[in-house]
Amino acid sequence: MSTTLELTPVTTAPSGACCAPLVREAADAETARELAHLFKALADPARVQLVSIIAAHDGGEACVCDLTAPIGLSQPTVSHHLKILVEAGILTRTQRGKWAYYALMPGALTRLATSLTDAAA
């Protein structure tokens, strides 16, 4: 059994390009590296859950002692994940006595979202 397909003529864009033009400036190499670092820090389900829990706390801040039970991981493992999020600039860390408190870095998640969704701008 054979099938015959009709070919349609190909037209090129007026500029000679095969694709639509960019509607905004794409990320340069340095911006791409910075964004990749943020995405890499969030590329773990436990870290995404930690960010979500911290953001859901009253005042957007949580003590490390409040983060181990909801995640179901040991305190050293949670601290490791939190350290990665702080180093990436997603969370801030404040020491109060023997406890560390974590909060979202202002604008960190907004920057990630707008880097991908600002096509209409």
C-alpha positions in Angstrom: 0.0 0.0 0.0 1.5 3.4 -0.9 0.4 6.8 0.1 0.9 9.9 -2.0 1.5 13.2 -0.3 0.9 16.5 -1.9 3.8 19.0 -1.5 2.9 22.6 -0.8 5.1 25.5 -1.9 7.4 26.9 0.7 7.4 30.7 1.2 10.1 32.5 3.1 9.7 35.4 5.4 10.2 38.8 3.9 13.6 39.1 5.5 14.7 35.8 4.1 14.6 34.2 7.6 12.8 30.9 8.0 11.4 31.8 11.4 9.5 34.6 13.1 11.7 37.4 14.5 12.4 37.6 18.2 9.9 39.7 20.2 12.3 40.5 23.0 16.0 40.2 23.7 17.1 36.6 24.5 19.3 35.9 27.5 23.0 36.5 26.9 25.6 34.0 28.0 26.1 35.5 31.5 22.4 35.8 32.2 21.9 32.2 31.1 24.6 31.0 33.5 23.0 32.9 36.4 19.5 31.6 35.6 20.9 28.0 35.2 22.4 28.3 38.6 19.0 29.3 40.1 17.2 26.5 38.2 19.8 24.0 39.3 19.2 24.9 42.9 15.5 24.3 42.4 16.0 21.1 40.5 15.3 18.9 43.5 11.8 18.2 44.8 12.9 18.7 48.4 14.2 22.2 47.6 11.1 23.2 45.8 9.1 22.0 48.8 11.3 23.9 51.2 10.9 27.1 49.2 7.1 26.6 49.1 6.9 25.9 52.9 9.0 29.0 53.7 6.9 31.2 51.4 3.7 29.8 53.0 4.9 30.7 56.6 3.5 33.8 58.3 5.9 36.6 57.3 7.5 34.4 54.7 10.1 33.2 57.1 10.7 29.8 58.8 13.0 28.4 61.4 15.0 25.3 60.3 13.4 23.5 63.2 10.0 23.9 61.4 11.2 22.5 58.1 12.4 19.0 58.9 9.1 17.3 59.8 7.1 18.5 56.7 9.9 17.3 54.4 10.5 14.0 56.1 14.3 14.4 55.9 16.9 14.6 58.6 18.0 18.0 59.9 21.5 17.7 58.3 19.9 16.9 54.9 17.5 19.8 55.2 20.3 22.1 56.2 22.3 20.9 53.2 19.4 21.8 50.8 18.9 25.1 52.5 22.6 25.9 52.1 22.3 25.3 48.4 19.2 27.6 48.1 21.0 30.4 50.1 24.2 30.1 47.9 22.0 30.4 44.8 20.4 33.6 46.1 16.9 32.1 46.5 16.8 32.2 50.3 18.4 34.4 53.0 19.6 33.0 56.3 19.5 34.8 59.6 21.0 33.3 62.8 19.1 33.9 66.0 20.7 32.1 68.9 21.1 28.5 68.0 18.4 28.5 65.3 18.7 29.6 61.7 15.7 31.4 60.0 15.2 31.3 56.3 13.2 33.7 54.1 12.8 34.1 50.4 15.3 36.5 48.8 13.2 39.4 47.5 12.7 39.2 43.8 14.5 35.9 43.3 11.5 33.9 42.1 10.1 36.8 40.2 13.3 37.1 38.2 13.0 33.4 37.3 9.4 33.7 36.2 9.9 36.9 34.2 13.0 35.5 32.5 10.7 32.9 30.9 7.4 34.7 30.6 8.4 38.3 29.5 7.8 37.5 25.8 4.9 40.0 25.7 7.0 42.9 27.0 
